[in-house]
Amino acid sequence: MSCSAAFVYSDQFSTYHFKEGHPFNQLRVQLTYELLLQARSLMEEHIIPPRMATEEELKLIHDAKYIEAVKQAGEGRLSEDEGFPFGLGTEDTPMFAHMHEAASLLVGGSLAAVDAVMTQSVTHALNLGGGLHHGFQRKASGFCIYNDGAVAIQYLRKHYNAKVLYIDTDAHHGDGVQWAFYDDPNVCTLSIHETGRYLFPGTGNVNERGIKEGYGFSFNIPIDAFTEDESFSEVYEQSFREIMEYFQPDVILSQNGADAHVLDPLTHLCGTMNIFEYIPKLAHELAHEYCEGRWIALGGGGYDIWRVVPRAWGQIWNVMSGNDVMTGNLPEAWLTKWQEKAPVQLPSKWQDANQLYKPIPRKEEITEKNQKALEKSLQFIRLKSKAPNSL
């Protein structure tokens, strides 16, 4: 094994681009990539290129008519009226040239990460271009055309017969992945997200537990708006540890949206870099404890692409490759290059400054509500462990 981790990257990830001013901006992947290079955490030998997912691979999740509609949209042959039933041409997911190819490359990046880990070339792999968890079998949604995470899971099932734990810490519910495996007992999904009372897509309630043979393998913890680090970390750790022990997966696939940060413009949570350091640390620990280290991480949401995403995503790689987060100053060369282009003042350090926001007056109430959501979500496991023959 030449190195313990692989970083999937191509400049072509930037071709997944809806329009100027759209909040989903893959420049954040380049920003993270260059930050890690300048920090000397990422070396050329770590980098593997993505490949283009084939249509047969896309069909592991997506309907053939939907794939054809995406191809037509990317060639300018689909009207808005024709695209509407497929979620194409909407404000969230506008049509753009060569969108099929751009989206297929993101999926292929996640499949390259899967193969790197499952063939034991590396122990961990990271595809920050992926994590598009809102894509459905026949419809685009929430900036997501093809659902690379869902395709990767089905690919893991088909080619490696692996039990997969999917954990999603994006501020938005991982709906597309959940529904794709809602009846599958070999895929367990855990989503920790801001409650749908205030945020797209409005799903992810604690009572969404799966159906048929998949009942008891879907977990959702909707946390309250203005949740802070301590409560988020508590929910994350308790749920992740208990579900790992319950499910005993062969591999972890994590979606790492960076939009739970207080500076994110689209959400209402109050996280700081503290949670984005702890998220990969615990995933790394549990992967080695239960899965012989097999851990594939994807990107996802994150809309403060200058101040938040590069540091948050950079720490995933730092943990994967070096077993710990980085501290101290960000590389001067990176700051100099990108400050000229950034519309905001870039942070100078890996960690956040103190007092990013005013104290939250409802902190105790929010923490209590989150704890209740956690307990309701894990109730099935806890009851089953006490009386395994009664359920």
N, C-alpha and C positions, 0 to 999 in steps of 0.2 A: 504494500500500500504506500504510494508515493507521498500522499498527504491525507489528513483525516477529513478534509472538507473540500467541497467544490462550489464554485461561485459561477452561476450561469449568467452570461452577459453577451449582449451584442448591441452595437450602435443602432441596429435596426429596430430595437424595441421602441424607439421614438416614432416609428411609423404608425403606431397605434395612437392616433391623434385626431380628435373629433373636429375641433375648430378653435380658433384663437379665443381666449377668454373662458374656455370650458374648464371647470374645476379639475377634471382628471387630466393630469399633465405628467407624462412619462419622463420629463426632464429630471424628475426626482430620482429616477434610477441612475441616470448619468451623474447627478450630483453625489449620490451615495458612493457609486463606483470610484469616482475621482477622489472623494474624501478618503476612502480606504487605501487607495494607491498612495496618496500623499502621506497618510499616516503610517505607511509601510506595514499595514496589517494584511493587505491583499497583495499577492505576488502573481506574476504571469502564470506560474505553474498551477495555481488554484483555479484558473478560469477555464470553463468549458463552454463551447458555443451551443446555443439552442439549435434545434432543428425545426423544420416545418411539420406540424402534425398532419398526418394523412386524413383524407376524408373518412376512411374506415375507422380511424382512431376517434375522430370527432363524433362519429355515429355511435360510439360507446355510450354517449349521453344524448346527443342532439339528433333531432329528426331530419331526415334527408331533405324534406321540403324546406325546412328552416335554413339548412346549410346552403341550399340553392338560392334562397331569397337573399342571404348575406352576400353571396357571390354576385348576384345581379345588382344589388345595391352598390357594391364596390366598383361595378362597371358602369354605373349610371343608367341602368336599365330597369330600375324599380321606382315607381312613383311613391309619393308619401302615402297616398291612399292604399296602395298595394303593400307598403311596408308596415303600416299601422298594426295589423293583426300580429305581426312578428316583433313588435316593439322597436322597429327600425324607423328612423326619421323623426323621432320624438325629441323633445328638448334635452332629456337626459342622454339619449343615445342617438345622436344625429348620424346620418349616412356620411361616409367619406370614401375617397378613392382607395381601392385595394384593401378594403376593410377585412375581407376574408383572409387575405394573406397576412395582414398585420396581426389579426387575432389568432390565426393558426400558429404563428411563430411564438406567441406567448404560451399557448398550450404545449407546443413542442418543447419549449424551455422547461416546463414542469415535467414533461415526460423524460427529458434528458436527465433531470435531477433524480427522478425515480430510478432510472436505469443505473445511474452512477452509484446510488446507495444500495440497491438490491442486488447488483452484481459484485458488491463488496469492493468496488474501486475506491470508494471513500465511505466514511461512516455517516457524514452529514452532507446535505446539499441545500443551496439557497438559490431560489429564483425570484428575485424581487420584481420581475416583470409580470409575474402571475398573481394569483389570489383574487381572481374576478368571480366572486362567490354569488353574484345575483343572477347569473345567466341560467335560463331554464331550457328544458328540452326543445321547446318550440318558440322561444321568445327571448329577446334581449331585454335587459332591465338594469337600471341603476348603474350605467356606464359600462356594463358587462355584456359582451357579445357572445363569446364562447366561455363556458365555465371550466377553466383549466384544472381547478382543484377537483371537481367532480370527475372529469375525464381521467385525471391522474389516479384517482381512487379506483375507478372501474378498471383501469389498466393494471393497477396493482392486484386487483382481484383476479383478473383474467390471466395475467402472465406470471404472477408470483404466488397466487392463492393465499394472499396475506390478509390477516385481520387488521383493519386500519382504524386507528383513532384519529379523528379530525377535530382539532381544537381551533376555534376562531375567536380572536380577541379584538376584532374590528368593532368599532362603535355601532356599526349597523349589523343587524341579524344576518347570519349566514344562511339565508333562506334557500337559495338555489341548491346548495350542497345538501342541506337537510332533507328537502323534499325528494331529491334524487335517490336517497337511500333510506327513505322513511320506513320501508318494510324489510330492510336487510339486516339480519342479526350479526353479520360479519363486518359491518361498518358502524361505528359508534360516533356520533357527532355531539360536540359540546360547543355552544356558542354563548359567550359572555358579551353583552351588548347593552347599549342604552335602551331603555324601555320604548316600545313602539307607540306609547301614548304621545310621544313628542317627535319621533324620528322615523324616517323611511327605513324599512318597508312596512312597519306596523305589525310585524309578526314576531314570533319568538317568545311566546308565552310559556310559562312553566308547565302547563298541561299539554304541550306538544311533545309527546313521549314516543312516537312511532306507532305503527299499526302492524297487525298480523304478526309474523315472526319477528318483526323489527320493534315490537313494543318493548320499551325499557332500554332502548339504545339511542334515544334522542334526548339530549339534555339542553335546556335553555335557562339562562339566568339573566333576566332583564333587570339591569341596575338603574337606579334613579338618576335623573338629571342632576348635575353638579356633584356627582360622586368624586371623591378625592382618592389619593394614592392608597391610603391605608385600607379603606374598604374594598377598593378594586383588588388589591393584592390578596386580601383575606379571602375574598370570593374565588379568585383565580386559584390560589394554592389549595384550598379545601376541596374544591370541585375536581381539580385536575388530579390530585393525589387519590381521592376516593374512586374516581372513575377509572383510573389506570389500574388500581387494585381489583376492581370489579370486572373490567373488560379484558385485561391481560392481552393487549394488542401485540402484533408482530412489528408494527412500524407506526410512528407518529407523523402525521401531516398537519402542519400548523399554518394558519392564515394569520398574517401579522399586520393588519391594518394599523396605521399610526394616527388614527383620528380620534382617539380617546384623550388626546392632549388638550389642555385648556386653551391653547392658541389655535386649535383647529377651527376654521370658520363655518363648518357645516354641522357641528355637533354641540352638545351641551354638557360634556363631562369636564372634569377638572383634574385630569391626570398631569403628571410631569414626567421628566425623563426617568424618574425612579421606577415607574412601572415598566417602562420600555427596556430597562436594564434587568428587572426581575423576570419578566416574561421569558426571555430566552434562557436565563440561568436555570429556571425550574424545568423548562422543556429539555434542556441538555441533561440535567440530573436524572430525570425520569426516563429519558430515552436509554440511558446507560443502565438504569436499574431494571427496566422491564424489556427492552427491545434490542439488546446488544448494541445500543448506540444509534440504531436506525432512526434518523430524523430528517424529514424533508420540510423546509420552510419556504413559504411563499410570501409575496408582498400583500397588497390589498389597498384599502383606503388610506387616506392621508393627504390633506389638502392645504396644509401650510408646508409647501415643498421646500422652503428656504430655511426656516428656523427649526423645524421639527423632524421631518421625514429623514433627511440624511443621517442625523445623529441616531434616531431611533432604529432605523434599519441597519446602520453601521454597527450598532451594538449586537445585533443578531449575529453578524459575521464575526465580530470580535470574540463572542462566546463560542461559536462553532469552531473557530480556527485556533483560538488561544486560551479557551476555557475560562475567560474572564472578560469583563467590560474594560474599555479604555477610560482613563481619567485625564484631567489636566487640559492643556490648551489644544485647540484644533490647529491643524497645520497652517502656517502663515501663507504658504503658496496658494492653498485652496481658498482661504479667506480673501486674499488679494484678487484672485481671478474672478470669483463669483460675487463679491460685494459690488463691483461695478455694474452688474446686471440685476442684482436683487432690488426689489422695491422696498425692502425693509432692512433694518440693521441686523446683520448676522450675529449669532452668538459666538463668542470667542472660545468657549469651553465645551467639552463633551456634556457636562452636567448643567442643569438649569441654574440660573441665579435664584436666590431666595426671594420669596414674596412676589411671585408672578401674578397673583390675583388677590383680591380682598378676601378676608375670612368669610367662609360660608356659614350663615347663621343657622341653617338647618342641618348642620353636619351630623349631629347625634340622631336625628330623625331619619336622615338618608341612610346612615349606617345600619340602623335598625331595620329599615325596609329592605335593604339589600340582604341582610342576614336572613330575613324571613323568606325571601325569594330563593336564596341558597338552600335553605332547609327544605322548602317545598320541592325544589328540583331534585335534591338527593334523597328524598323520602323513599322512593322506590328501592334504591340500593340498600338503604338502612333497614327497611322492613324485610327485604329479601334476605339480608344477612342474619336477621333474627329468626325468621321463619321461612327458610328456603322452599319448603314444600307447600306453602299456603298460597303462593301466587301463581 
